């Protein structure tokens, strides 16, 4: 570690300002060919993973693989079980309807955290089979008419159905009664504390099974699970991870993990590093020998849930069911419908559950009975604005856990710097030996020297350089996450007598992904690339840090640079810090609009940074302050 360090916070507007709205005209390095290099590479990597991640060929090997896979899934998602934790079940309202009762409830899903839900109970004494019904991405969570209809239909056919609001949705939003999308930056913030939105939902749903099994009128040996879209995804994960689920019906949600890459799915459907160790077929295989019926829509617009993708996973999972002589327990049906849990699919679900949870019928669809829906207000556990503080939001949970992790870190009186650096490298998934593959020099344009650096792992780094007339060996690397053409002209003028090196790092500027930008639409920046990268084991902050270090090394070797300054803003600032920590060539950092901490702060500014900023487990390692201390660089924080 370098011995000299100076950290200066300049909280002055305008100093070294990089205006992301400026339109600087800088020469391009790449041609205007509309080839999406990043998107194509990620899709190829996903395809390679799909081909190579195969299921064992016999039952003995499968049983070993199965145990290892379940352990790895718990580790990667952060999902947990709390079997001894009191449920502390509370009711706030009850609705008596013909043939059933609907209760508005909440219960403890993890220590000090409560989940809002509805309980649909058939008339009669029971014990009845119980079903966990999981919600997709409706704006109002479990109150959505289609999800409510599932509960009514199940109860009218003799099932207790528990409908729990997904983490961060329904009545679990930042402001009670103001419905919001639980994914994007909000859901991704869980990664920073070592959790994941997928894992939070798995934990909630395992607790939902605990809750159903605790009810005297539910037969704990006859538990089912179902849901559509994001709820179907949860259904698969719950059935895979909790063997108390005897029958499952995931709807419009099964495809391949490969198809999630470069596609617009939620962070709740993102398994960190997933495609480095498993494909969806293996997760479906974890359900064997229990009953699994997959329902997909022929007209589904999401290619990740297309019947063709589903059939790939179905075909690859089927041998696992055969290991157990349970081929008849795996089924699929394709409906002539769009994305949704439509009446004909509900009827198919009823027939499947009757066969496998009641032992009646043949599994054929069962005609639905007339349904009387309740209003949104009637279904809410709390009147708007009067939610119990026990129902924690994503913001509250992330903040509390972040502060707890910070407190634990501060109480640690001794830190081994070398060990922390190695831990950071692992956290960022850096290459063990980052290197320059090759470098192409291109003709000079308007005084700018142009180079195309190819890293050892094949990523391209477009670089332009303008050297001063002086013999100075100091170089300033400029990086704007919005692309080099958004660097303010005033900044370039300020450095007109300096040696400057302007780069577009992975996913930005000339090497941005037009496909990812189109798919993400109005969602936060790097929504598509960020999730795709995480699936494949990458961290955007890690890629950027590595490419900054490669650029610095190249400047040392080819331009005889003896002092290197990195100037960047917003999402680029942690990467620059991490580059200084993990590399050896950066002397100084100028960081504009940098986060001062990864601890969740103000939910109203959740989208100030893009989804490229999140790092799974960063707060378990340390924080921005630790990175600054380990960097040994002179650091100017401007408008942090």
Secondary structure, DSSP 8 states (H G I E B T S, - for coil): --S--EEEEE--TTTT---TT-------SS-S----HHHHHHHHHHHHHHHH----SSHHHHHHHHHHHHHHHHHHH-----TTS----EEEEEEEETTEEEEEEEEEEETTEEEEEEEEEESSS--EEEEEEE--S-TTGGGSHHHHHHHHHHHHTTEEEEEE--TTSGGGSSSTT----SSHHHHHHHHHTT--HHHHHHHHHHHHHHHHHHSTTEEEEEEEEEEETHHHHHHHHHHHH-TTEEEEEEES----SGGGTTS---GGG--TTGGGT--HHHHHHTTTTSEEEEEEETT-S-GGG-HHHHHHHHHHHHHHHHHTT-GGGEEEEEES--SS--HHHHHHHHHHHIIIII--S-S------------HHHH-SS-TT---TTS--HHHHHHHHHHHHHHHHHH-----HHHHHHHHHHHTT--TT--EEEEEEEEEETTEEEEEEEETTS-EEEEEEE--SS---EEEEEE-TT-GGGS-HHHHHHTTTSEEEEEE-TTSGGG--HHHHHHHTTS-TTHHHHHHHHHTT--HHHHHHHHHHHHHHHHHHHH--SEEEEEEETHHHHHHHHHHHH-S---EEEEES--S-SS---GGGTTSS-TTS--TTHHHH--HHHHHHHH-SEEEEE--
